[in-house]
């Protein structure tokens, strides 16, 4: 499926680009940081699927859909759940609330493929990743002058500090490493981790309790921000 990403948030575009690269059935042909620039491209090119943000300045995703002549399949990607009903009324394939875990992204792609080609073999839609990588339960991070092996099961949570992150582990220590939080989110979302705040990724298995807008891990109360709450609660079936 030839797809296009339209989103005004660079980090959101980066995440979706990474997801698309992992799926053999998808071919990314263009990205846009505003819907206005995308109108003529969509009308003049063959596009099967659009990952479309709703809340964009000056020209929303809804405005965009009402403007284009061709109507590809649409998967809405937004930080707000308020537009879900309207999105489905407009015939959207799916409605993904940011931050988007990879398993939900893949589920939407499968749904789109089945609509586009009902006889397609769903098994053809797969991650472009080798089996050993899928089974890997650890990662290496750069800390000072060495690469440190970290088992996913030993990680309690991760705190973002501008260009660095602190990775807290079950031995009551932390490792400081130079990496972006979004890259760790991409890596860990399929490993039982969830981003619950612009500054925090947590290991769901280590959550002791959820108290209003906080989770308790070890003796640390970590905030859940409004923009991540819906996706997190959906992930843990709350």
N, C-alpha and C positions, 0 to 999 in steps of 0.2 A: 504494500500500500504506500503510495506517495503521500507524504504528510508535510504539513506546515505548522510551525509554532508561532503564535501571536501572543505576546506578553510584554508588558512594560517593565517587568522586574528582571534585571540581568541574571540574578541568581536562580530565578525560576526557569528561565530559558536554559541556563547551564545544566540544571538538574534534568529537565526534559530531554535535552540533547543527549545526555549521558544515558538516560533510559532508552531512548530510541536506538542508540548504537548497540544496545544489548539485545534487541529484538530483531531477528532475521527477517521477519515479515514486513518491517517498516523501512522506508527510504526517505530520509529527510531531504527535502529539496529547497527549503528556504525558511528563514526565521525573520520576524518583524517585531520591533519594539513598540509599534502602535498600529492600530487597526486601519487607519486611513491609508497608509502606504501599502497595505496588503490588498486593498480592494481591486485595483487594476490587475495585480498579479494573479489573483484567484480567478478573475473573469477571463484572463487570457491563457491560463495554463490548466492542464489536467491535474487536479488534486483530489485524492480520495478521502483524506482525513485532515481535519484541522484541530489542533490543541489550542483552545481559545480562552483567554482570560476574559472576565466580564467587566471588572472594575478597571477601566483605563481612562486617563484624562482626555477630555474633549470629545472622544468618540468611543463609546463602550462596545463590548462584544455584541450586545443586543442590537445596537445601531448598525454594526457591521453586518450582521445576518440579514437585517432588513434592507441592506444596500446592495449586496452582491447578487449577480444574476444566476450564477451557478451555485448549487447548494451541495457541497461535499458533506460527508459525515462530520459531525461536530462532537468533540469531547470537551466540555467546559472544565477549566482549571481555575479555581478561585480561592481566595482566603475566606470567603463569606458563604455561609450555608443558606442565607436568606433567599437566594435566587434559584434555589433548586427546583421549585415547582414551575416557575417561569421557564427555566432551562429545558425541562422535560416537555413542557407545552410547545416549545419551539422545535421539538423533534430531536433533541440531543441524544446521542448514543449513551452518554454517561455524564456524571457530574462529580468531579474530583475536588475535594477540599484540601487545600494546602495546609501543612506540608504533605505531599503525596508520597505514600509508601510505594515501593516498586510493585508489590503484589497487587495493589489496587490498580495501578497503571496497566499492568499486564492483563488483568481481568477485563479492563475497558477495551484494550486492543483486541482481545479475543472476541468480545461482543461486536466490535466494529467489523472484524473480519467475517464473522458469521452473517452479518447483515449484508455486507458487500458481496460475499460469495458463500451462500448457504451450504454448498457442497464441499467447501474447503476442509481439509484435514486440520483440525485444531492443533494437532501435535506439531504442525509445521511452524507454529508460532512459539518460538522458544528463545531463551536467553542465549546470546552469542558468547557463551562461556563454557569452558571445559569442565568435565565432571569433577576433577580434583579441586578446582576452585570453588565449586558449589559446596563441596564437603568440608572445605577448610574452616577450622574453628579457631583461628588465631590470625594475628597480623603483626607486622613489624613496624615500629615507629622510630624515628630518629630522635634520640635524646642525647644532647651534648655531642660526644664523639663516637657514639656507637648506635647500632640498630638493636632495639630492645624488642624481644618477642612478648606479645601480650595475648593471653587466651581470652576469648570473648566472654567466657563464663566468669572470669575473674574481674571484669570491669563492672563497677557499680554505676557510674555516670560520668559524663564528660562535660566540662565547663569551657565555654568559648571566651577567650580573652584577646580581642582584636585578631592579630595574625597567629596567635598561639592558642593551644588548648591545653587544659589540665585533664588528664585521664586518671580518675580515682579508682582504686582497686580494693579488693577485699582484705588486703593486708594493711589497710589504713594508711597507705602511701599514695602518692600521685606522681605521674610522669608528665613533664612539660615538654611539648613538642610543637614544631612549626608546621602546621597544617590547617587548612580551613575546615570549619565545622560542617560546611555543606558537603565536602568530600567524604568526611566520616559518616555523615548522614546517608549518603549514597551507598557507601560500603556496608553499613551496619543495619539498614532498615529491614533487610531480609534475614537478619541474624537475631531477631528478638529485641531490637532496640527501637526507641521511638523518640523523636524530637518533640519536646513539650514546651519549649520556650526558645526565643531567638538565641539564648546563650547556653541552653542545656539539651543534651541527649541522654536518655536514661536506658538502663538495662531493665526491661519490664520484669524479668524474673526476680529481681532484687527489691521490687517495690513491696514494702511492708503494709502500707495503707495509703488511702487517698483521702485527704482532708480538705474539703471545699476546693480551693484552687491550688492545692499543694499535694505533692507526693512525698512520702517518707521513705527514704532509703538509708539504711544504717541509722545514724543519728542526725541525718541531714534532711531538712525540709526544703524541697525544691519547688519553685513556683511553676504553675501551668498558666501560660498566657492564653488570652481569649482566642487569638488567631490560630493556635495549635490545639485547642481543647477538643473541638469536634472530631478531628481526625484521630486524636489519641483515644478518646472515649469509644469511638467506633472500633478502633484496633483492639481494645480490651473488652468489647461488648458491654459497655455501660450505657 
